Amino acid sequence: MSRKKKLISRFQQRPKDFTWDELTSLLKYLGYWEVKTGRTGGSRRRFLHHSAAAVTLHKPHPQNVLKRYAIDQVLDLLRQEEIL
């Protein structure tokens, strides 16, 4: 199994230790790219796709681990868009 497929499988299991870096890597693999929001964006991050809905969420801080609700939101959106 490739590294990316392992990452997708891990994400679908909704682990408690899924990091922001893993999520950005996963989204880039699925065809998303991050949009820079400028000075007033704060911790909000937005990822766009050519044919799917945008993914918008807050970058976790000070830790790099995503909250469970953020994983669920992204997972639901990717399933609705039939990307996963």
N, C-alpha and C positions, 0 to 999 in steps of 0.2 A: 504494500500500500504506500502511495506517495506521501510526502510530508504534508501537502495541501489537503489530501483526502483525510489524513489523520486529524488535521486541524478542524476540518468540517465535522468529522465524527465527534471529536471532543466538544465542540461548540454545541452540537445537538444534544449532548448529554447534560448540558447546563451545569458545568462544574462551578464550585464556589471560588476557585482560584484562577478564573479566566482573566487574562490581563488586557489592558488597552492595546498594547503592542500586538497581541495575538488577534484582536478584533480588527485592527487596521490592516493587518496582513491578510486576513480572511476576506475583508470587504474588497481590497484591491484585487485579490485573486478572482473574486466574483464579478469584477468589472466596474467597481465603484472607484471614485477618486474624491479626495478631500478638497473642500472649497474653503479658502481662507476668508474669514469674516471681517477682518480688519481690527482696528483698535478696540472697538466696543463689543467684540464677540465674547470676551471672557473665556470661560471654560466650555462654552457651547461649540460643538463641532458638527459639521454637515457633510455628508457624503452623497454625491450624485451618481446617477447611472443613466445611460442613454435611453433605456426603455423601461425603467422601473421607478418606483417611488423613491424619494430621497430618504436617507436615514439621518435623523437629527437626534443627538444626545449630548449629555455633558461628559466631558473628560473627567475621570475620577482623580481626586487629589486629596490629601497628599499621597495616598497609596495609589498603586497602578492597577488595582484589581477592580473589575466591574461589579456593580451591584446586581443582584439576581433579577430585579425588575427590568434593568437595562438589557440584560441578556434575553429575557423573555420578549421584550418589545421588538428587538432586532430579529429574533428568531421568528416571531409571528409575522413580521413584515416580509421577511425573505420567503416564508412559506406562502403567504398570500400572493406574492408576485411570482410564485412558482420558480424561484431561483434555487431553492433547496427542496 
